[in-house]
Structures are given as C-alpha cells and as structure tokens.
C-alpha cells in the first residue's frame, strides 16, 4: 500500500487530528510497517480526534502579560 493511500485512510478516520503531523506520524508509520492498525490505535485516533476538535473550538484568551493562552499552554502572538 502506498503512503498516500494510508494517509487518506487515516484522514477519513480522524480528519481534525490529521492536521497535526505529530499526532498522525506514529500511526502512519505503524500502519505502513505492520499493514494494519490495532483496535487500541483506532481508539486512540478517536480520542485524538475529540481532543483536536475541542481545542480548535475553544477561544484563545490573553493573560495579563499579553501572551496568548491556548489549552496547551502559551502560544506566541500572531
């Protein structure tokens, strides 16, 4: 199976999580090397999808120092 086919398969399972390379890379590697994902991996993809969607829908607020706060900590101002 080609890399693009596997990537498209993973994007169908978790479209929001697929926008985060650090989340998708290990699953892509495992799918390419073993030929399949384990049920645990699919469950984790669902959790990553939920987490990613929640973080994308939460507003970003500025703290007292003017830094932007996301739910993962400090984010540099745009």
N, C-alpha and C positions, 0 to 999 in steps of 0.2 A: 504494500500500500504506500502511496506517495505521501509526502509531508503535507501537501496542500489538502489532500483528501482527509487525512486525520485531523488537521486543523479545522476544516469545515465541519467535521463530525463533532468536535468539541465545542465549536461555536454554537451549533444547534442545541447542545445540551445546556450551555451556560453563556448566553450572549453578552451579558453585562460583565461577567468575570473574564471573558475573552479579551476585554480591552486592557487588562492588566497582565503584561508579559510575565512578571514574576510569579503570578498565580498559575498561568497556563503552561509555562515552560516545563515544569516537572511532570505534569500529566501528559503533555505531548511526547516527552521523552519516553515515559513508561509505555504509552500506547504504541509507539513506534518500535520499541525494543521487545516487548512481550507479545504484541499482537492484539491485546485486549486490556480493558480496564477491569479491575476487580470491583465487586459491589461497594466495598468501602470507598474506593476512589470516586465512584459515581455519587455516593452520598456526600462526600466532601465537596464535590463540584456543586451540588445543590446548596450546600451551606455557604460556599464562596459566592455563589450567585445571589443568595439572600443578603449576605453581608455587603456585597458590592452595590446592590440596588438600594439598600438602606443608606449607605454612606453617600451615594450620589443624590439622594433625595433630601438629605439634611442640609439646612442652611449653614453657611460658614459665618462665624462671628469673629469680630476683632476683640482682642483683650486690651487691657489698659496700656500696654506698650505699643499698640498698633500692629502687633503681629496677628496674622490670621490663624484662627483655630479651626481645624477640622476635627473629626472624631479620631483621627490617627495622630494628633499632636499638632505641632506647628507646621504651617505651610507658608512659604515665603510669599510676600505680597506680589501681586501681578504688576 
